[in-house]
Amino acid sequence: MRKSVITMTTAGLALALAACGGQSGDAASPSAAASGSSAPAAKTLDGVKIEVAAKWTGAEQANFEQVLKAFEAKTGAKVTYASTGEDTGAYLGPRIQGGNPPDIAILPQPGLMQQYAKESALKELSPEVQKQLDDNYTPYWKELGSADGKVYGVLMKAAHKSLVWYRDQAFQDAGAQPPTNWDEFVKTAQTIADSGTPPFALCGASGWTLTDLFENVYLSSAGPENYTKLSKHEIPWTDPSVTTALEKIAQLVGKKEFLLGDSSGALQTDFPTCVTQVYGQDKAAMVIEADFVGTTAEESDAKVGEEAKYFPFPKAGDTEPVVLGGDIAVVMKESKGAMALMEFLASKEGGEVWAKLPGYLSPNRNVSPDNYPSELTKKLAQTIVSAGESVRYDMSDLAPSAFGGTDGKGEWKLLQDFVRDPSKIKDVQEKLEAEAKKAWK
C-alpha cells in the first residue's frame, strides 16, 4: 500500500495540508479573513457550479465538505464533491479523454500533476492564487506545484512523516527517555534492548516505510539542498551523502537485538502490523512512521498521549527533519469559480476554517497552531512552521513510480535488501544509482 493512500479518521490525527495564505490586495478576492478589517470583499458567484474530485471518504470527506460549505456561504457558488476512489488516475483518465474533467482535482502525488501538465490537462493558476502561495508558502512549495515554469498545484493534505512512536510502558520498564539526537537514539535503543524488549518493530515488508526512514536521515544529515538535488537525481545515489545516511541507518538495522524478529522478521512485517506489535501485542517499544500510526494505536486500545506517545525524528545531522507527504489540488477547467475556490483554499481564511476541524495540519505561517483542536495537531503544526524552508516533500513520491513507488522494484526493493544485509552499503548504492538512471532517462 502506498503511503499516499493511507488515511486517518481519528479526531486530531488525520492530517490535511491546505495551502493557506495571507490577504490579497485584489478587491475581488474571496480569501479575506473574516475578522480582518482590511480584508478585501468577497466575489459574488451566485449560480456558479463547481465540481471537486478527490479520493477522500468518511470523516476526511465530511471535514473537507465543511470547508467547501464555508466557501459556498461566502460566495454563493454551489460546489459538488466527487470521490475518485483510491485510484485517482483511473477515475480522471476517462473524464479527461472525454472532455469532461472536474473543475478541480486533488491528486495523491506530484508525479500525477507532472503527468497531466505534460498532457496539457491542467490550467495555470491565476495571479490571485499564486499571490496566496507567494505570501504564505516558502518557494519550495510553489516549485513543487510547478511544471515547465508554470504554477499548477496547491498542496492540500499531508501526513507528517518525521515521527517515532513509542510505548510508554516499555520506556518506563527500561528507564529510558525520548532521545533528542541520533547518538541518543542509538543509545536509547540499546538501553531498551538490554531490558529484554526489542526496540523496533520495523514495517519492512512495506517498502515505502523504509523510504520514509531514509528520507528523514538523509534530510537531517545531508541538508535540504542535497535532499532536493537527490529527489531530482541531480546528484547520484553513489554520492558520499547517501553513504553517510545509510551508515547511520545501519546502526539501527545492523543489530539483531534491535529488530523484532531480526531482519528476517522485520522484512515479513507489513504496515500496520508493525504498529500492533508495539501497542496491541507489546512485543516491541518503537515504530518509526508518520502521524497515521495513531489510528492503529488507538484501535489497539492504546490512547494517544498516554500509552501511545511520540517524539520528533532525531536529528542525524544539522537539520531538524520534517518530511511531509500530501495531495495537490489542480484546476482542470479554466473558470472563474474554479480559480476562486483555489484562492480560498490557498488563503488564511480557508486554512483557519479547516484547522478548527479534527484532522487538519498546515505549513502556513499565517495559520496559528492555536487554531487546532488537539494538542497533537498543535504540536505537529508548530514543527512545520518552525522548520521553515527546511521542510521537504516525500522524496520517493517525487520520483518516477518505477523507482520510488513500486513494490518489489527500485528503491523499495533495494532498501529491503539493505536491511537484509546492511554491510553492503556500496553495493546497494550502485544498484540504486543504476535503477535511478533507468527511471530518469
C-alpha positions in Angstrom: 0.0 0.0 0.0 1.4 3.4 -0.9 1.8 5.8 1.9 -0.1 8.4 0.0 -3.3 6.4 0.2 -3.2 5.6 3.9 -5.9 7.7 5.6 -6.9 8.6 9.2 -10.3 9.3 10.7 -9.4 9.5 14.4 -10.1 13.0 15.6 -7.0 15.1 15.6 -4.8 12.5 13.9 -5.7 12.6 10.2 -3.6 15.4 8.9 -4.7 17.5 6.0 -2.5 20.1 4.4 -4.1 23.1 2.8 -2.2 25.8 1.1 -3.3 28.7 3.2 -2.4 32.3 2.8 -2.4 35.9 3.8 -4.6 38.7 2.5 -4.7 39.5 -1.2 -4.6 43.1 -2.4 -7.3 42.3 -5.0 -10.6 43.8 -4.1 -12.4 40.9 -5.7 -10.6 38.3 -3.7 -12.6 35.6 -1.8 -9.8 34.9 0.6 -10.5 37.7 3.1 -10.1 36.8 6.7 -13.5 37.2 8.3 -12.0 39.0 11.3 -9.7 41.3 9.4 -10.9 44.9 8.9 -8.7 45.4 5.9 -9.9 42.2 4.3 -11.0 42.5 0.6 -14.6 42.0 -0.4 -15.8 38.6 -1.4 -16.6 37.7 -5.0 -20.2 37.1 -6.0 -20.6 33.7 -7.6 -24.3 33.2 -7.4 -25.4 30.4 -9.7 -21.8 29.2 -10.4 -21.4 25.5 -10.2 -18.0 23.9 -9.3 -17.1 20.2 -9.1 -14.2 19.0 -7.0 -12.9 15.4 -7.2 -10.7 13.8 -4.6 -10.1 10.4 -3.0 -11.3 11.3 0.5 -14.2 9.4 2.1 -15.7 9.2 5.5 -14.6 11.8 8.1 -12.0 13.2 5.7 -14.6 13.9 3.1 -17.0 15.3 5.7 -14.5 17.7 7.0 -13.4 18.9 3.6 -17.1 19.4 2.7 -17.4 21.8 5.7 -14.6 23.9 4.1 -16.5 23.9 0.8 -19.7 25.0 2.6 -17.8 27.9 4.1 -16.8 28.9 0.5 -20.4 28.5 -0.7 -21.7 30.7 2.1 -19.1 33.3 1.3 -19.6 33.4 -2.5 -22.9 32.0 -3.4 -21.4 29.3 -5.5 -22.5 25.6 -5.5 -19.8 23.1 -5.0 -20.3 19.4 -5.5 -17.8 16.7 -4.4 -17.0 13.6 -6.3 -15.0 10.7 -4.8 -12.4 9.3 -7.2 -11.7 6.2 -5.1 -8.2 5.2 -4.3 -7.0 5.1 -8.0 -7.4 8.8 -8.8 -5.7 8.4 -12.2 -8.1 5.6 -13.3 -11.0 7.9 -12.4 -9.7 11.0 -14.0 -8.3 9.4 -17.2 -11.6 8.7 -19.0 -13.1 12.0 -17.9 -10.1 13.9 -19.3 -10.2 11.9 -22.5 -14.0 12.6 -22.8 -13.5 16.3 -22.4 -15.4 16.4 -19.1 -12.9 16.7 -16.3 -13.9 18.1 -12.9 -13.2 21.8 -12.3 -10.7 20.9 -9.6 -9.0 17.6 -8.9 -7.0 16.8 -5.8 -4.1 14.4 -6.8 -2.4 12.0 -4.4 1.2 12.8 -5.5 3.1 15.4 -7.5 4.1 12.9 -10.2 0.5 12.7 -11.4 0.4 16.5 -11.6 3.5 16.5 -13.7 1.9 13.9 -16.0 -1.2 15.9 -16.5 0.8 19.1 -17.1 2.7 17.3 -19.9 -0.7 16.2 -21.4 -1.9 19.9 -21.3 -4.8 18.7 -19.0 -4.2 21.5 -16.4 -4.8 25.2 -16.2 -2.1 27.6 -14.9 -3.1 29.1 -11.6 -4.3 32.7 -11.7 -2.2 35.6 -10.3 -4.6 35.8 -7.3 -3.9 32.2 -6.4 -0.2 32.5 -6.9 -0.1 35.6 -4.7 -1.5 33.4 -1.9 1.3 31.0 -2.4 3.9 33.8 -2.5 2.6 35.4 0.7 2.3 32.2 2.7 4.5 29.4 1.5 8.2 29.0 1.1 9.4 28.9 -2.5 9.8 25.2 -2.2 6.1 24.5 -2.1 5.4 26.7 -5.1 8.1 24.9 -7.0 6.6 21.6 -6.0 3.3 22.6 -7.7 5.0 23.8 -10.9 5.9 22.2 -14.2 8.0 23.8 -17.0 7.9 27.2 -15.3 4.2 27.3 -14.8 2.4 27.0 -11.5 -0.4 24.5 -11.5 -0.8 23.0 -8.0 -1.5 23.8 -4.3 -0.6 21.3 -1.7 -3.7 20.4 0.2 -3.4 17.4 2.5 -0.4 15.9 4.2 1.0 13.3 6.6 3.7 14.3 9.0 6.4 11.6 8.4 9.1 12.7 10.8 7.9 10.9 14.0 8.9 8.0 16.1 6.1 6.4 18.1 6.8 4.6 21.4 5.1 2.5 24.0 5.4 4.4 27.2 5.4 1.3 29.5 8.4 -0.1 27.6 10.3 3.1 28.1 9.5 3.1 31.8 10.5 -0.5 32.2 13.8 0.2 30.6 14.4 3.5 32.4 14.7 5.2 29.0 13.9 8.8 27.9 12.9 10.0 24.5 16.1 11.0 22.6 16.8 14.3 21.0 19.6 13.4 18.6 20.8 10.4 16.6 23.5 9.3 19.1 21.0 9.4 21.9 18.5 7.5 19.7 21.0 4.6 19.2 21.8 4.6 22.9 18.1 4.6 23.9 17.6 1.6 21.5 20.4 -0.2 23.3 19.0 0.5 26.7 15.7 -0.9 25.7 17.3 -3.9 24.1 19.2 -4.5 27.3 15.9 -4.5 29.2 14.8 -7.5 27.2 12.4 -5.7 24.7 13.3 -5.3 21.0 13.4 -1.6 20.4 11.9 -1.5 17.0 9.0 -3.2 15.1 10.1 -2.4 11.5 7.5 -2.5 8.8 10.0 -3.8 6.3 7.5 -5.7 4.1 6.0 -2.4 3.2 8.9 -0.9 1.3 7.6 2.7 1.5 8.3 2.7 5.2 12.0 2.2 4.5 12.0 5.1 2.1 10.5 7.3 4.9 13.2 6.2 7.2 15.9 7.0 4.7 14.4 10.4 3.8 14.4 11.6 7.4 18.0 10.5 8.0 19.1 12.0 4.6 17.3 15.3 5.1 18.9 15.7 8.5 22.4 14.5 7.6 22.7 15.9 4.1 20.6 19.0 4.4 17.6 20.4 2.4 19.6 21.4 -0.7 21.1 18.0 -1.2 17.7 16.4 -0.5 16.2 18.4 -3.3 19.0 17.5 -5.7 18.8 13.8 -4.9 15.0 13.9 -5.3 15.6 15.1 -8.9 18.5 12.8 -9.5 20.8 15.8 -9.9 23.3 14.0 -7.7 23.9 10.3 -7.9 22.9 7.7 -5.3 26.6 6.8 -5.1 27.2 10.3 -3.6 29.0 10.3 -0.2 26.0 12.0 1.4 23.9 8.8 0.7 26.7 6.7 2.1 26.6 8.7 5.4 22.8 8.3 5.6 23.0 4.5 5.0 25.8 4.2 7.6 23.6 5.8 10.2 20.6 3.6 9.4 22.9 0.6 9.6 23.4 1.5 13.3 19.8 0.5 13.8 19.1 -2.3 11.4 22.5 -3.9 11.7 21.9 -5.1 15.3 19.9 -8.3 15.6 18.6 -7.4 19.1 17.3 -4.0 17.8 14.7 -5.5 15.4 11.7 -7.6 16.5 12.2 -10.9 14.7 15.6 -9.8 13.4 15.9 -8.6 9.9 14.1 -11.6 8.6 11.0 -11.0 10.7 11.1 -7.3 10.0 11.1 -7.9 6.3 8.0 -10.1 6.7 6.1 -7.5 8.7 3.9 -5.0 6.8 2.2 -1.8 7.8 0.2 -1.6 10.0 1.1 -5.0 11.6 4.3 -3.4 13.0 2.1 -0.9 14.9 0.0 -3.6 16.5 3.2 -5.4 17.5 4.1 -2.3 19.6 0.8 -1.4 21.0 -1.6 -4.4 20.7 0.9 -7.2 21.4 3.5 -5.3 23.5 6.3 -7.1 21.6 8.4 -4.0 20.8 9.0 -0.5 22.0 9.0 1.8 19.0 7.7 2.1 15.4 9.2 4.7 13.0 6.4 6.2 10.9 4.0 9.1 10.4 1.1 10.6 12.3 -1.3 8.0 11.0 0.3 5.4 13.4 -2.0 7.0 16.0 -5.1 5.4 14.4 -3.8 1.9 14.6 -2.5 2.5 18.1 -6.0 3.6 19.3 -7.6 0.7 17.5 -5.2 -1.4 19.7 -6.6 0.4 22.8 -3.5 2.5 23.3 -4.6 6.1 24.0 -2.6 8.6 22.1 -0.7 10.9 24.6 -0.8 8.2 27.3 0.5 4.8 26.3 1.0 5.8 22.7 3.4 8.6 22.6 5.8 10.0 20.0 8.9 12.1 19.7 10.3 14.1 16.7 12.6 12.0 14.4 16.0 12.6 16.0 18.5 14.8 14.2 21.1 12.8 12.4 22.9 15.9 11.3 22.5 19.7 11.3 18.9 19.8 10.1 15.8 19.0 12.2 14.0 16.7 9.7 10.4 17.5 8.7 9.2 15.3 5.8 5.6 15.6 4.5 3.5 13.6 2.1 0.4 15.1 0.6 -2.2 15.7 -2.0 -2.1 18.5 -4.6 -5.1 20.5 -5.9 -5.1 21.4 -9.6 -7.5 23.2 -11.9 -8.7 21.2 -14.9 -11.3 23.7 -16.2 -10.5 27.3 -16.5 -13.4 29.1 -14.9 -14.0 32.0 -12.6 -15.5 29.6 -10.0 -12.5 27.1 -10.0 -9.9 29.8 -9.5 -11.9 31.5 -6.8 -12.2 28.2 -4.9 -8.5 27.6 -5.3 -7.8 31.0 -4.0 -10.0 30.4 -1.0 -8.3 27.0 -0.3 -4.9 28.7 -0.5 -5.9 31.5 1.8 -5.5 32.2 5.5 -9.3 32.1 5.9 -9.7 28.8 4.2 -6.9 27.3 6.3 -8.5 28.6 9.6 -11.8 27.0 8.7 -10.2 23.7 8.2 -7.8 24.0 11.1 -10.7 24.2 13.6 -11.9 20.7 12.5 -10.5 17.4 13.6 -7.6 16.2 11.4 -6.1 19.2 9.8 -2.5 20.4 9.5 -1.0 23.2 7.5 2.5 24.6 6.9 1.0 28.0 6.5 3.0 30.6 8.5 -0.2 32.7 9.0 -2.4 30.0 10.4 -1.6 29.9 14.1 -1.2 26.5 15.8 -3.8 27.8 18.3 -6.5 27.1 15.8 -6.1 23.3 16.1 -8.4 21.3 18.3 -5.9 18.8 19.7 -2.6 19.0 21.4 -1.1 16.6 18.8 -2.0 18.7 15.8 -1.0 21.9 17.5 2.5 20.5 18.2 2.9 19.0 14.7 1.7 22.2 13.1 4.3 24.1 15.1 7.1 21.8 14.0 6.2 22.5 10.4 6.1 26.3 10.9 9.3 26.2 12.9 11.1 24.2 10.2 10.5 27.0 7.7 12.4 26.5 4.4 13.8 23.1 5.6 10.5 21.2 5.2 10.6 18.8 2.3 8.1 16.6 0.4 8.4 12.8 0.5 11.3 12.0 -1.9 10.0 8.7 -3.1 6.7 10.2 -4.2 8.6 12.8 -6.2 10.5 10.0 -8.1 9.2 8.1 -11.2 7.0 5.4 -9.9 9.3 2.6 -11.3 12.0 3.8 -8.9 10.2 5.3 -5.9 6.8 3.7 -5.8 6.6 0.1 -7.0 6.5 -2.9 -4.7 9.4 -5.3 -5.3 11.3 -2.9 -7.5 13.6 0.1 -7.4 14.2 1.9 -4.1 11.6 -0.2 -2.2 13.3 -3.5 -3.0 16.9 -2.2 -2.7 16.3 -0.7 0.8 14.8 -4.1 1.8 18.0 -5.7 0.5 19.9 -3.2 2.6 18.0 -4.2 5.8 18.7 -7.8 4.9 22.5 -7.1 4.8 23.4 -3.6 5.9 27.1 -4.3 5.4 26.8 -3.9 1.6 26.3 -0.1 1.5 28.4 0.4 -1.6 26.7 -2.4 -3.5 23.3 -1.0 -2.6 24.2 2.5 -3.7 25.5 1.3 -7.0 22.2 -0.6 -7.6 20.2 2.4 -6.5 22.0 4.6 -9.0 21.6 2.1 -11.8 17.8 1.9 -11.2 17.6 5.7 -10.9 19.3 6.2 -14.2 16.8 3.9 -15.9 13.9 5.7 -14.2 15.0 9.2 -15.1 16.2 8.6 -18.6 
